[in-house]
Amino acid sequence: MWDKPQALNWLANLLFGLAVLLFLYAALLVVVHSPLFPVRQIKVDGSLAHVTREQLQYIVKNELKGTFFTLDLNKTRQAFEKLPWVRQVNLRRRWPDRLDVTIEEHVALARWGSVGLVNTLGERFDAATNEPLPVLEGPEGSEADMAKGYVSFRDRLVAVQRKPTHVWLSARRAWRVQLDHSLTVEIGRDDVDARLGKFIKAYPTTLAVIKRPVSYVDLRYPNGFSVRVPPGMVPPAKPPEVAA
């Protein structure tokens, strides 16, 4: 090999090329990890009603590690999404020193029992609020179905000026709805839309004109529904009249 100048030249060029690549790689590592490229600006966008400035500052101070080039966007995104009201976060680097953060908050639709909230997409999340919200109770994993059912009940009951304040779904997929914290409507699991439609159609000429309060309505009848008044609200029977 030593007596072949062409092979020696080829080997020399190869070694020189490798040396150049290693040098460029080392230089790139130095530049990427250099403190000369910090993240100097963080721009936060989004309609934020619950996420506070203090929470954002805490994340920026304690979770953002690295330079403009080495900042781990996945870990940073996960850090922001740990905040209670944050549903989704999008991050983007902006040359030369800015990080754009777009935050989407949960929009609460109802409470999930006493242990959490459900958003308008039927997703359960953990957060605290003093806002008066309806309550949903059902089997684990039924949040999306219950949110959809609640919205349907709410929109249809507008016709009779009533609103659902508590909705139950049993393990057998039977529905029960409480209206305005007072009237409980047993719908069942079959023909839910048709049963509720009959109730809404009959309401103005039945429950709306009954002078005594009604506590319970059972729609699980083929041709009508039954009602129940609270105990003590039924007037006593009149004594029999004595003929003269």
LOPA-566090 format. One record per residue (C-alpha): residue number from 1; x, y, z. Coordinates in steps of 0.001 Angstrom, whole numbers, plus 524288, in hexadecimal, padded with zeros to 5 digits. Example, Ala and Ser with C-alpha at 12.3 -4.5 7.8 and 13.67 -1.06 7.14 Angstrom:
% LOPA-566090
<rec><i>1</i><u>8300C</u><v>7EE6C</v><w>81E78</w></rec>
<rec><i>2</i><u>83566</u><v>7FBDC</v><w>81BE4</w></rec>
% end
This chain:
% LOPA-566090
<rec><i>1</i><u>80000</u><v>80000</v><w>80000</w></rec>
<rec><i>2</i><u>80B08</u><v>80935</v><w>80339</w></rec>
<rec><i>3</i><u>80FBA</u><v>8087A</v><w>7F53C</w></rec>
<rec><i>4</i><u>8025B</u><v>80C8D</v><w>7EFDC</w></rec>
<rec><i>5</i><u>8017B</u><v>81B6E</v><w>7F00E</w></rec>
<rec><i>6</i><u>7F356</u><v>81B76</v><w>7EB70</w></rec>
<rec><i>7</i><u>7EED8</u><v>81302</v><w>7F6D2</w></rec>
<rec><i>8</i><u>7F6AC</u><v>81B3F</v><w>8005B</w></rec>
<rec><i>9</i><u>7F06F</u><v>827AB</v><w>7FB3D</w></rec>
<rec><i>10</i><u>7E2E2</u><v>821AE</v><w>7FC74</w></rec>
<rec><i>11</i><u>7E5BB</u><v>81D7D</v><w>80A7D</w></rec>
<rec><i>12</i><u>7EB18</u><v>82ADB</v><w>80DE7</w></rec>
<rec><i>13</i><u>7DF1D</u><v>831A2</v><w>80862</w></rec>
<rec><i>14</i><u>7D650</u><v>82870</v><w>80FF0</w></rec>
<rec><i>15</i><u>7DD5B</u><v>82B10</v><w>81CAF</w></rec>
<rec><i>16</i><u>7DD28</u><v>839A2</v><w>81A26</w></rec>
<rec><i>17</i><u>7CE9D</u><v>8392A</v><w>81762</w></rec>
<rec><i>18</i><u>7CC04</u><v>831AA</v><w>823E4</w></rec>
<rec><i>19</i><u>7D418</u><v>83B66</v><w>82B85</w></rec>
<rec><i>20</i><u>7CC48</u><v>846B0</v><w>825C9</w></rec>
<rec><i>21</i><u>7BF6C</u><v>83FFC</v><w>8291E</w></rec>
<rec><i>22</i><u>7C3D1</u><v>83D62</v><w>8370F</w></rec>
<rec><i>23</i><u>7C814</u><v>84B81</v><w>83872</w></rec>
<rec><i>24</i><u>7BB15</u><v>85081</v><w>8334C</w></rec>
<rec><i>25</i><u>7B3B9</u><v>8474C</v><w>83C41</w></rec>
<rec><i>26</i><u>7BB81</u><v>84BE1</v><w>84805</w></rec>
<rec><i>27</i><u>7B964</u><v>85A09</v><w>84430</w></rec>
<rec><i>28</i><u>7AAD7</u><v>85794</v><w>842B6</w></rec>
<rec><i>29</i><u>7AA2B</u><v>85180</v><w>8504D</w></rec>
<rec><i>30</i><u>7B116</u><v>85D44</v><w>855F5</w></rec>
<rec><i>31</i><u>7A7C6</u><v>866A7</v><w>84F3E</w></rec>
<rec><i>32</i><u>79B89</u><v>85EF3</v><w>852E3</w></rec>
<rec><i>33</i><u>79F2B</u><v>85E19</v><w>8613A</w></rec>
<rec><i>34</i><u>7A4DC</u><v>86B97</v><w>861E9</w></rec>
<rec><i>35</i><u>79EB5</u><v>874E4</v><w>86BCC</w></rec>
<rec><i>36</i><u>79F6E</u><v>87F21</v><w>86120</w></rec>
<rec><i>37</i><u>79242</u><v>87A06</v><w>85C09</w></rec>
<rec><i>38</i><u>788EB</u><v>87A8E</v><w>8679D</w></rec>
<rec><i>39</i><u>77A21</u><v>87B81</v><w>866A7</w></rec>
<rec><i>40</i><u>77832</u><v>889D1</v><w>869AD</w></rec>
<rec><i>41</i><u>769CF</u><v>88B7A</v><w>86659</w></rec>
<rec><i>42</i><u>75DE3</u><v>8831C</v><w>8690D</w></rec>
<rec><i>43</i><u>75134</u><v>88728</v><w>86283</w></rec>
<rec><i>44</i><u>744AE</u><v>88109</v><w>867C6</w></rec>
<rec><i>45</i><u>73847</u><v>88136</v><w>85F86</w></rec>
<rec><i>46</i><u>72AA8</u><v>87C15</v><w>8625D</w></rec>
<rec><i>47</i><u>71E00</u><v>8800D</v><w>868E2</w></rec>
<rec><i>48</i><u>721FF</u><v>87DC7</v><w>876F8</w></rec>
<rec><i>49</i><u>71755</u><v>87EE0</v><w>8812B</w></rec>
<rec><i>50</i><u>71CE0</u><v>875ED</v><w>88BB2</w></rec>
<rec><i>51</i><u>72B88</u><v>8747E</v><w>88952</w></rec>
<rec><i>52</i><u>7327F</u><v>87F14</v><w>89102</w></rec>
<rec><i>53</i><u>73ECD</u><v>886C1</v><w>88E3C</w></rec>
<rec><i>54</i><u>744DC</u><v>88118</v><w>89A8D</w></rec>
<rec><i>55</i><u>742C0</u><v>87334</v><w>895B6</w></rec>
<rec><i>56</i><u>74909</u><v>87662</v><w>888A9</w></rec>
<rec><i>57</i><u>75495</u><v>87CFA</v><w>88F2F</w></rec>
<rec><i>58</i><u>7569D</u><v>8710C</v><w>897C6</w></rec>
<rec><i>59</i><u>75745</u><v>86822</v><w>88BDA</w></rec>
<rec><i>60</i><u>7609F</u><v>8714A</v><w>884DE</w></rec>
<rec><i>61</i><u>7697C</u><v>8725A</v><w>8909E</w></rec>
<rec><i>62</i><u>769CB</u><v>86419</v><w>894A3</w></rec>
<rec><i>63</i><u>76719</u><v>85C07</v><w>88872</w></rec>
<rec><i>64</i><u>76D91</u><v>862F0</v><w>87D02</w></rec>
<rec><i>65</i><u>77B25</u><v>85CFA</v><w>87C54</w></rec>
<rec><i>66</i><u>784D9</u><v>85F11</v><w>87157</w></rec>
<rec><i>67</i><u>7880E</u><v>868B6</v><w>866A6</w></rec>
<rec><i>68</i><u>78066</u><v>86CA4</v><w>85AA6</w></rec>
<rec><i>69</i><u>78575</u><v>8606F</v><w>853D9</w></rec>
<rec><i>70</i><u>78575</u><v>85677</v><w>85EF4</w></rec>
<rec><i>71</i><u>7787B</u><v>859A9</v><w>8656A</w></rec>
<rec><i>72</i><u>77062</u><v>84D21</v><w>865C8</w></rec>
<rec><i>73</i><u>7634A</u><v>8513B</v><w>86014</w></rec>
<rec><i>74</i><u>75C44</u><v>844AD</v><w>86422</w></rec>
<rec><i>75</i><u>76022</u><v>845F5</v><w>8726A</w></rec>
<rec><i>76</i><u>75CF7</u><v>85468</v><w>8723D</w></rec>
<rec><i>77</i><u>74F94</u><v>8519F</v><w>86C64</w></rec>
<rec><i>78</i><u>74CD6</u><v>84753</v><w>876B1</w></rec>
<rec><i>79</i><u>750B0</u><v>850DB</v><w>88160</w></rec>
<rec><i>80</i><u>746B7</u><v>85ADB</v><w>87CB9</w></rec>
<rec><i>81</i><u>73C3D</u><v>8506D</v><w>87B0A</w></rec>
<rec><i>82</i><u>73D90</u><v>84C92</v><w>88958</w></rec>
<rec><i>83</i><u>736B3</u><v>85940</v><w>88D04</w></rec>
<rec><i>84</i><u>728A8</u><v>8560B</v><w>89112</w></rec>
<rec><i>85</i><u>7212F</u><v>85DB4</v><w>886B5</w></rec>
<rec><i>86</i><u>72A7C</u><v>85B67</v><w>87B5B</w></rec>
<rec><i>87</i><u>72539</u><v>85210</v><w>8710A</w></rec>
<rec><i>88</i><u>72F55</u><v>8534A</v><w>86653</w></rec>
<rec><i>89</i><u>73BFA</u><v>85AB6</v><w>863B4</w></rec>
<rec><i>90</i><u>74317</u><v>85D86</v><w>85702</w></rec>
<rec><i>91</i><u>75138</u><v>8623F</v><w>8570B</w></rec>
<rec><i>92</i><u>75973</u><v>86835</v><w>84C3B</w></rec>
<rec><i>93</i><u>7672A</u><v>86DB3</v><w>84BE4</w></rec>
<rec><i>94</i><u>768AE</u><v>87B16</v><w>845A3</w></rec>
<rec><i>95</i><u>7765D</u><v>87EFE</v><w>84190</w></rec>
<rec><i>96</i><u>77E80</u><v>8841A</v><w>847A8</w></rec>
<rec><i>97</i><u>77A10</u><v>8835F</v><w>855EA</w></rec>
<rec><i>98</i><u>76B46</u><v>88227</v><w>85733</w></rec>
<rec><i>99</i><u>7623B</u><v>8770F</v><w>85B30</w></rec>
<rec><i>100</i><u>753E7</u><v>87822</v><w>85745</w></rec>
<rec><i>101</i><u>74A65</u><v>87147</v><w>8606B</w></rec>
<rec><i>102</i><u>73C32</u><v>86F8E</v><w>85C50</w></rec>
<rec><i>103</i><u>73360</u><v>86AA6</v><w>86740</w></rec>
<rec><i>104</i><u>725B4</u><v>86511</v><w>865E2</w></rec>
<rec><i>105</i><u>71DE5</u><v>864B0</v><w>87279</w></rec>
<rec><i>106</i><u>71348</u><v>85B1E</v><w>8761E</w></rec>
<rec><i>107</i><u>7058A</u><v>860B9</v><w>87529</w></rec>
<rec><i>108</i><u>6FDDC</u><v>85AC9</v><w>88058</w></rec>
<rec><i>109</i><u>6F0A5</u><v>85514</v><w>87CCC</w></rec>
<rec><i>110</i><u>6ED0F</u><v>84DF6</v><w>88959</w></rec>
<rec><i>111</i><u>6F227</u><v>847D8</v><w>895BC</w></rec>
<rec><i>112</i><u>6F593</u><v>83975</v><w>895CE</w></rec>
<rec><i>113</i><u>6EF7B</u><v>83552</v><w>8A29A</w></rec>
<rec><i>114</i><u>6F780</u><v>83B94</v><w>8AD57</w></rec>
<rec><i>115</i><u>704F0</u><v>83805</v><w>8A829</w></rec>
<rec><i>116</i><u>70743</u><v>83FEA</v><w>89BD6</w></rec>
<rec><i>117</i><u>70200</u><v>84743</v><w>89020</w></rec>
<rec><i>118</i><u>6FE03</u><v>843F3</v><w>8823C</w></rec>
<rec><i>119</i><u>700FD</u><v>84D28</v><w>8770D</w></rec>
<rec><i>120</i><u>6F8C3</u><v>85037</v><w>86B14</w></rec>
<rec><i>121</i><u>6FFBA</u><v>8456A</v><w>8637C</w></rec>
<rec><i>122</i><u>6FBB2</u><v>83B24</v><w>86D69</w></rec>
<rec><i>123</i><u>7093A</u><v>83A20</v><w>8736D</w></rec>
<rec><i>124</i><u>70B0B</u><v>838D7</v><w>88203</w></rec>
<rec><i>125</i><u>71512</u><v>84159</v><w>888E6</w></rec>
<rec><i>126</i><u>718B3</u><v>8450F</v><w>896C1</w></rec>
<rec><i>127</i><u>716FD</u><v>85341</v><w>89A96</w></rec>
<rec><i>128</i><u>70F95</u><v>85BA7</v><w>8A444</w></rec>
<rec><i>129</i><u>70509</u><v>865B2</v><w>8A17E</w></rec>
<rec><i>130</i><u>6FA3B</u><v>86CE0</v><w>8A8AD</w></rec>
<rec><i>131</i><u>6F219</u><v>86E06</v><w>89C62</w></rec>
<rec><i>132</i><u>6E478</u><v>86816</v><w>89DBC</w></rec>
<rec><i>133</i><u>6E4FB</u><v>85C5C</v><w>894B5</w></rec>
<rec><i>134</i><u>6DC10</u><v>850AC</v><w>89280</w></rec>
<rec><i>135</i><u>6E07A</u><v>8439F</v><w>897F5</w></rec>
<rec><i>136</i><u>6E29C</u><v>83755</v><w>88FF3</w></rec>
<rec><i>137</i><u>6E3A3</u><v>829DB</v><w>89612</w></rec>
<rec><i>138</i><u>6E5FC</u><v>81D74</v><w>88E76</w></rec>
<rec><i>139</i><u>6EEE3</u><v>811C2</v><w>88C4A</w></rec>
<rec><i>140</i><u>6FD68</u><v>813E1</v><w>88A7E</w></rec>
<rec><i>141</i><u>70050</u><v>8171F</v><w>87C5A</w></rec>
<rec><i>142</i><u>6F2BA</u><v>81C58</v><w>8793B</w></rec>
<rec><i>143</i><u>6F68A</u><v>82AB5</v><w>87A23</w></rec>
<rec><i>144</i><u>6F546</u><v>82D5F</v><w>86B86</w></rec>
<rec><i>145</i><u>6E7F1</u><v>826BC</v><w>86A7C</w></rec>
<rec><i>146</i><u>6E2F0</u><v>82DD9</v><w>87673</w></rec>
<rec><i>147</i><u>6E7A9</u><v>83B04</v><w>8718E</w></rec>
<rec><i>148</i><u>6E0C9</u><v>838A9</v><w>864A2</w></rec>
<rec><i>149</i><u>6D46B</u><v>83432</v><w>86BA0</w></rec>
<rec><i>150</i><u>6D470</u><v>83FE2</v><w>874B8</w></rec>
<rec><i>151</i><u>6D5BD</u><v>84981</v><w>86974</w></rec>
<rec><i>152</i><u>6CA6F</u><v>842E0</v><w>8626E</w></rec>
<rec><i>153</i><u>6C1B9</u><v>84366</v><w>86E86</w></rec>
<rec><i>154</i><u>6C56F</u><v>8518F</v><w>87124</w></rec>
<rec><i>155</i><u>6C284</u><v>85624</v><w>86361</w></rec>
<rec><i>156</i><u>6B57C</u><v>84EFF</v><w>8625F</w></rec>
<rec><i>157</i><u>6B07D</u><v>8530F</v><w>86FC2</w></rec>
<rec><i>158</i><u>6B1EE</u><v>86166</v><w>86C2E</w></rec>
<rec><i>159</i><u>6A4A0</u><v>85FDD</v><w>865AB</w></rec>
<rec><i>160</i><u>69E29</u><v>85E3E</v><w>87311</w></rec>
<rec><i>161</i><u>6A738</u><v>867A3</v><w>87A23</w></rec>
<rec><i>162</i><u>6AD87</u><v>85D24</v><w>88271</w></rec>
<rec><i>163</i><u>6BBC8</u><v>85952</v><w>8834F</w></rec>
<rec><i>164</i><u>6C2DF</u><v>84D07</v><w>887DD</w></rec>
<rec><i>165</i><u>6CAF2</u><v>84EE3</v><w>8942A</w></rec>
<rec><i>166</i><u>6CE7C</u><v>840C1</v><w>896F4</w></rec>
<rec><i>167</i><u>6CF8A</u><v>8356A</v><w>88D5D</w></rec>
<rec><i>168</i><u>6D190</u><v>82715</v><w>890AA</w></rec>
<rec><i>169</i><u>6D506</u><v>81BD2</v><w>887B2</w></rec>
<rec><i>170</i><u>6D440</u><v>80E43</v><w>88D90</w></rec>
<rec><i>171</i><u>6DCD8</u><v>802AF</v><w>88A49</w></rec>
<rec><i>172</i><u>6D161</u><v>7FDAF</v><w>88224</w></rec>
<rec><i>173</i><u>6D18D</u><v>80A8B</v><w>87A5F</w></rec>
<rec><i>174</i><u>6C4EB</u><v>80F94</v><w>88057</w></rec>
<rec><i>175</i><u>6C368</u><v>81E5E</v><w>88157</w></rec>
<rec><i>176</i><u>6BE08</u><v>82679</v><w>88C82</w></rec>
<rec><i>177</i><u>6BDB4</u><v>83548</v><w>88C7F</w></rec>
<rec><i>178</i><u>6BB04</u><v>83F2F</v><w>89722</w></rec>
<rec><i>179</i><u>6B552</u><v>84C21</v><w>892A1</w></rec>
<rec><i>180</i><u>6B817</u><v>858D9</v><w>899BC</w></rec>
<rec><i>181</i><u>6BC6F</u><v>85198</v><w>8A611</w></rec>
<rec><i>182</i><u>6AE77</u><v>84D20</v><w>8A8A8</w></rec>
<rec><i>183</i><u>6A7C2</u><v>84465</v><w>89EAC</w></rec>
<rec><i>184</i><u>6ADB9</u><v>83707</v><w>89BCD</w></rec>
<rec><i>185</i><u>6AA55</u><v>83109</v><w>88E9B</w></rec>
<rec><i>186</i><u>6AC4C</u><v>8226A</v><w>88CC9</w></rec>
<rec><i>187</i><u>6AEC6</u><v>82027</v><w>87E45</w></rec>
<rec><i>188</i><u>6B453</u><v>81266</v><w>87DD9</w></rec>
<rec><i>189</i><u>6BCF7</u><v>80CAB</v><w>87354</w></rec>
<rec><i>190</i><u>6B398</u><v>80A2E</v><w>867FF</w></rec>
<rec><i>191</i><u>6ADC3</u><v>8144F</v><w>85EBC</w></rec>
<rec><i>192</i><u>6B431</u><v>81F51</v><w>86640</w></rec>
<rec><i>193</i><u>6B1B2</u><v>829D0</v><w>85BFD</w></rec>
<rec><i>194</i><u>6A3A2</u><v>825B6</v><w>859B8</w></rec>
<rec><i>195</i><u>6A078</u><v>82525</v><w>86844</w></rec>
<rec><i>196</i><u>6A64F</u><v>8326D</v><w>86ACE</w></rec>
<rec><i>197</i><u>69F21</u><v>837CE</v><w>85EF8</w></rec>
<rec><i>198</i><u>69201</u><v>8331B</v><w>8644F</w></rec>
<rec><i>199</i><u>69517</u><v>8391B</v><w>87184</w></rec>
<rec><i>200</i><u>69890</u><v>84640</v><w>86B82</w></rec>
<rec><i>201</i><u>68C5A</u><v>84618</v><w>86304</w></rec>
<rec><i>202</i><u>68365</u><v>842EF</v><w>86E82</w></rec>
<rec><i>203</i><u>68A15</u><v>84BBF</v><w>8786A</w></rec>
<rec><i>204</i><u>682CE</u><v>85893</v><w>8758C</w></rec>
<rec><i>205</i><u>67578</u><v>8523A</v><w>877D2</w></rec>
<rec><i>206</i><u>67933</u><v>84962</v><w>88331</w></rec>
<rec><i>207</i><u>6845A</u><v>84C72</v><w>88C7B</w></rec>
<rec><i>208</i><u>6848F</u><v>85ADE</v><w>888EF</w></rec>
<rec><i>209</i><u>67680</u><v>85CA5</v><w>88DA0</w></rec>
<rec><i>210</i><u>676C1</u><v>853CA</v><w>8998A</w></rec>
<rec><i>211</i><u>67623</u><v>85C95</v><w>8A56C</w></rec>
<rec><i>212</i><u>67D0B</u><v>8530A</v><w>8AE6B</w></rec>
<rec><i>213</i><u>68BC1</u><v>850A9</v><w>8AC8A</w></rec>
<rec><i>214</i><u>68F9C</u><v>843EF</v><w>8A609</w></rec>
<rec><i>215</i><u>69C01</u><v>83D22</v><w>8AABE</w></rec>
<rec><i>216</i><u>69CE9</u><v>83180</v><w>8A178</w></rec>
<rec><i>217</i><u>698A2</u><v>82DD2</v><w>893C4</w></rec>
<rec><i>218</i><u>69A0B</u><v>8203F</v><w>88DEC</w></rec>
<rec><i>219</i><u>69A0D</u><v>81FF9</v><w>87F0D</w></rec>
<rec><i>220</i><u>69B9D</u><v>81139</v><w>87DEF</w></rec>
<rec><i>221</i><u>68DA4</u><v>80EF5</v><w>87993</w></rec>
<rec><i>222</i><u>68980</u><v>80C31</v><w>86B8F</w></rec>
<rec><i>223</i><u>67E30</u><v>815CD</v><w>86B3D</w></rec>
<rec><i>224</i><u>68124</u><v>8200A</v><w>87580</w></rec>
<rec><i>225</i><u>68859</u><v>822B1</v><w>88234</w></rec>
<rec><i>226</i><u>685D8</u><v>82295</v><w>890B6</w></rec>
<rec><i>227</i><u>6886A</u><v>82D7B</v><w>89A79</w></rec>
<rec><i>228</i><u>68B2E</u><v>82DFD</v><w>8A8E9</w></rec>
<rec><i>229</i><u>6894D</u><v>83987</v><w>8B1FE</w></rec>
<rec><i>230</i><u>691CD</u><v>83B7F</v><w>8BE1C</w></rec>
<rec><i>231</i><u>68D0E</u><v>83526</v><w>8CACF</w></rec>
<rec><i>232</i><u>683DC</u><v>83DF0</v><w>8D242</w></rec>
<rec><i>233</i><u>67FCB</u><v>8457E</v><w>8C615</w></rec>
<rec><i>234</i><u>673FE</u><v>83D04</v><w>8C307</w></rec>
<rec><i>235</i><u>667DF</u><v>84352</v><w>8C8CA</w></rec>
<rec><i>236</i><u>6602C</u><v>83ADB</v><w>8D27B</w></rec>
<rec><i>237</i><u>6541E</u><v>8342A</v><w>8CD6E</w></rec>
<rec><i>238</i><u>64749</u><v>83B04</v><w>8D074</w></rec>
<rec><i>239</i><u>63EB3</u><v>8346A</v><w>8DAB1</w></rec>
<rec><i>240</i><u>632A5</u><v>82DCF</v><w>8D52A</w></rec>
<rec><i>241</i><u>62681</u><v>83622</v><w>8D506</w></rec>
<rec><i>242</i><u>61B10</u><v>831F3</v><w>8DD92</w></rec>
<rec><i>243</i><u>60E31</u><v>83209</v><w>8D6AA</w></rec>
<rec><i>244</i><u>60372</u><v>839CD</v><w>8DCF8</w></rec>
% end
